[in-house]
Amino acid sequence: MNIDLSEEAAEYGRQAVRAFEAAGGDDLVRTAEREPGRRAALVGPVLDELGALDLDPRGDAAELEAAAALCRSAGYFAIPFPVAERLARPAGAGGLLVVDGARPAAAVAGLDPHWTAVTLDGRRCDAVARAPDDPPRTSAFVARLDLRPADGPAGDGDGDGARDLALGLVLPCWTLLGMLDRAIDLTREHVLLREQFGQALARFQSVRFQLTEAEVERSGAVSLAKYALWSVQSRRAEAVEDALALRLAAVEAADVVFRVAHQLHGAIGFCDEAFLSWLSRYSQPLRRLPLGPSGTRDRLTRRLGRRGLTGPFGTGRSDGARERAAG
Amino acid sequence: MTGARRTAQDVGEFRAEVREWCREHIPAGWREAQTGVGEEEFVAFQKAWFQELRRAGFAVPHWPAEWGGGMPVAEQIVLYQELAAHDAPRLVLAFVAIHHAAATLLAAGTDEQRRRHLPAILDGEIWVQGFSEPGAGSDLAALSTTARRQGDGYVVNGQKVWASGAAHADWCLLLARTDPDAPKRRGISYFLLDMGTPGIDVRPVRQATGESHFCEIFLDDVVIPRTGLVGRENEGWRVAQETLGAERGMTMLELAERLGNAGFRWLVETCARSGLSGAPPLEDPLVADRLAGFETELTALRALCRDLVERHDAGTSGPADASVVKLFYSELLQRMTAFGAEIAGPAAHAELRKPLSSGWESGAWALDFIGSWEWTIPGGTSEIQRTIIGERGLGLPRESRSG
């Protein structure tokens, strides 16, 4: 079992960083916030150039890794476009949103309103985004969705629906990881540059320790992200649980990383002059939807019951366990 | 009815008196009325509330009797407990004036400066603090705004940041460097700056909450007459050190009472609302556990604040006591508002208006959480507070720092 991304996928991720940078980098989200109607026009050409929508993450293991790498690069710039959600789409659909059936919402304002959605219990639906009540400055592009049962065969919670759910949970976590990468990079740069008491903040042990704790959280989430991706790739029966475990870890890591990043940036981190402010604002939908940390933990716990996660060293689930999990 | 209070008055009687006053004078529905209002209405409301408190002798109870205060500490404690319990509006706009400015004038000002400004503050004069600079935050002594002697005054040039409320201020407490060659803590002087002076440009900084009460102040050849100097030239650092902590005791008690009263009440109410699945979060034992934990911490915080105030009054407070309180309050506030945001869910993130004039916890949890960072960063970051507690409280060796 090798959970590292292939060199090709990693290289594709680096190319994506260069392409996003060339297309405006940090200005993409700033422009999209001002002109939300241009989201697709701002990002679409870069995705076309990268051949992003030709990737087949459901059918091809190598392309799944490339898709994950692309999401991570998009997160690095808080790219104002649901890249992961487009990549996770089932055949014939434009994109896939994982939603909480009781209160469906997603960061899709200003785009084509028609989406395919999957609820957390694995039911596929058609979703139509409502016009958002608030501008992106405060809504971070989140729009409420109206759901209705899918025209095609609905997932039964263990077939297509489960595959939808696992992939649809895992790829956005890679976007969030990209945001954490960036938050750590920005904070590292800041504490190296900012001097107080005649020396860089990075020389103070309390500052170093906080940053290293954030980094430990981030790297833990990276490992789980690779593992969950491998689990999806290998069509493991427990892929949904692995995806939920990743999501919980990524959301908890995000809490620590952004907390530290803001504290160490000081007041400037709360002003839009600092990119951290944008990153932190646009990380919110990824951290809160479909469920926040406690809701995610609750889902995961209920799904696992007393069985626990299989993990890299366990044997796959027996059919009996599989039936219980589906119930 | 200001002036020396009856010190022998039974505190219980005073409490009853304040309660009655609160019931009669706190504007009903002020929270709703102050939610989403513009700056002008906020300022007018603050000024009117200040005058209401002043008429009762409640605006500046901590000032000396001759200037309109003189309330015994035991009664001040009761006053702030009751104002919090009755969810009175907070004095936001007058904060720097009645605490920092007054403490500075009383400790280091001339009689003329006191006579000019203390009554004016009671009449509504608003003050802002012009201390921090782009290069001088935690390391305040690194400030580089200069004040050059010229004729019978000073000419000031430089930039100040994070000046809360500067847009409404009449006067500014300003630190500027008068001797560029002196070691960094010497060579700084303390000034009173009239914000109407030519050469001052105030620009609001837009914050993550969407508000802009932080401001930048640009000073371009601004003239301050000699009468604006507080204390001696080049001794401003000492004046600032003596007066900066002036607000810590009683204002921390007020904030702790607010967090423990209305703040905790809203948190419980948020948890009692039906969740998406129908059952209120309060029925979840994990949620109940967290609330019980918060209540315990709040009880400790309130006791700590009361202890600080009483020991300060008795002259027995330790050198790090105020830092302990600030650190504990700010991090508890952050944990409570984060929990509120978690319980309230995504809907809380779309709540964009909070009642102005409220405390740091307003029930608009996502905004409150972002706002809570105004406690862990300004006024000495949590890192600085920990350093103070380590060095002055525990007597550990000073952290090595150059400069």
Interface residues (C-beta under 8 A of the other chain):
Chain A: D100 A102 R103 A105 D133 D134 R137 T138 S139 A140 V142 E195 Q196 F197 G198 Q199 F204 S206 V207 H262 Q263 G266 A267 F270 C271 D272 S277 S280 R281 Q284 R288 L289 G292 P293 S294 G295
Chain B: G135 A136 G137 S138 D139 A142 V161 W162 V205 R206 Q207 A208 T209 G210 F214 L276 S277 L286 E342 G345 P346 H349 A350 L352 I370 W373 T376 I377 P378 T381 S382 E383 R386 T387 E399 R401 S402 G403
